[in-house]
């Protein structure tokens, strides 16, 4: 009799598990991950604040968590084959910022960063995402062209994100074979040194008062 009761309980437990699994279907990756064609660059132009990121190799984590906040500004270049990129990262004790150009071909961009004498190479892909958001997959390349690993960055115009949009990002990360590792950027952003430099220049040329 006891074995019969246990068997019945086991059946109920298995049915409950089956129901739970059925309630959480796999993400529809075909609909969630749609490449963004960059022939018309304007959808990605503007200033973007990093909200959340994921990575697929454990060795990439330290580089990411060293950054307290990050923003980028993408704009048109005089050459349509390039995008002008300005970036600013707040580290624990200082801000780093600079500019570079990204070459663009179809759905892929290639960017070289030179930071404090260190050169890194990156291959980027962009995907359709929420309104006022920018979703970028970044592959860090070694000098021999091999991949060091990938990041998935979600930027927003304000740095804020709705909970439902965050859940969509997590599903997109799953579709792109990222582990469930997430880093959230802060909103204490580095000031734009270009603005400060322009203000100083204006002050220097301002005529004296009579």
C-alpha positions, 0 to 999 in steps of 0.5 A, spaced: 500 500 500 505 504 501 509 503 495 502 505 491 501 511 495 509 513 493 508 511 486 502 516 485 505 521 489 511 520 484 506 521 478 503 527 481 510 530 481 512 528 474 506 531 471 507 538 475 514 538 472 511 537 465 506 542 466 512 547 469 516 545 463 510 546 458 509 553 461 516 556 460 517 554 452 524 555 449 525 562 446 523 564 439 530 565 437 528 567 429 524 572 432 528 575 438 535 575 434 534 579 427 541 582 425 541 590 424 543 592 417 548 598 417 547 600 410 543 606 413 547 607 419 542 612 422 539 608 427 545 607 431 547 614 431 547 618 438 549 617 445 548 611 448 549 609 456 551 601 457 545 598 462 547 591 462 552 586 458 554 579 458 560 575 456 561 568 454 569 567 456 570 567 464 577 571 462 573 577 460 569 578 466 575 582 470 575 587 464 568 588 464 567 589 472 573 594 472 568 599 468 563 602 473 560 606 467 560 607 460 557 611 454 559 611 447 557 616 441 556 614 434 556 619 429 557 619 421 563 620 418 565 624 412 567 617 409 560 613 408 564 606 410 566 609 417 562 610 423 565 615 428 566 613 435 567 616 441 567 612 448 568 614 455 569 609 461 569 610 468 574 606 472 574 605 479 579 611 480 579 615 473 575 616 467 578 614 460 575 616 454 577 617 446 575 616 439 576 612 433 573 610 427 569 603 425 569 600 418 562 598 416 560 592 411 553 590 411 552 587 418 559 587 421 563 593 424 571 593 425 574 597 430 581 598 433 582 601 440 588 604 442 588 605 450 594 607 454 599 604 449 595 597 448 591 596 442 585 591 441 581 589 435 573 588 435 568 585 431 561 588 432 554 586 430 548 589 431 541 586 432 534 589 433 532 591 440 527 595 444 526 602 442 531 607 444 536 601 445 542 599 442 544 591 442 551 590 440 555 583 440 562 585 440 568 579 439 574 581 442 580 579 437 587 577 438 593 579 434 593 573 430 585 574 428 583 569 433 577 570 438 578 572 445 571 571 447 564 575 446 561 581 449 553 582 448 552 590 450 545 593 451 545 600 451 540 605 452 539 613 451 538 614 458 541 608 462 534 605 464 531 599 462 524 596 463 524 590 466 520 586 460 526 589 456 531 586 460 527 579 460 528 580 452 535 581 453 536 575 457 532 571 452 536 574 446 543 572 450 541 565 451 539 565 443 546 567 442 549 562 446 551 567 452 551 564 459 547 567 464 552 572 466 550 579 467 553 586 469 549 592 470 553 599 468 552 605 473 549 612 471 555 616 474 558 617 467 564 621 465 563 628 463 565 629 456 572 632 455 570 635 448 565 639 451 569 642 457 575 643 451 570 647 447 568 651 453 575 653 455 576 655 448 570 660 448 572 663 454 579 664 452 577 668 445 571 671 449 572 679 448 573 683 455 567 687 457 568 695 456 
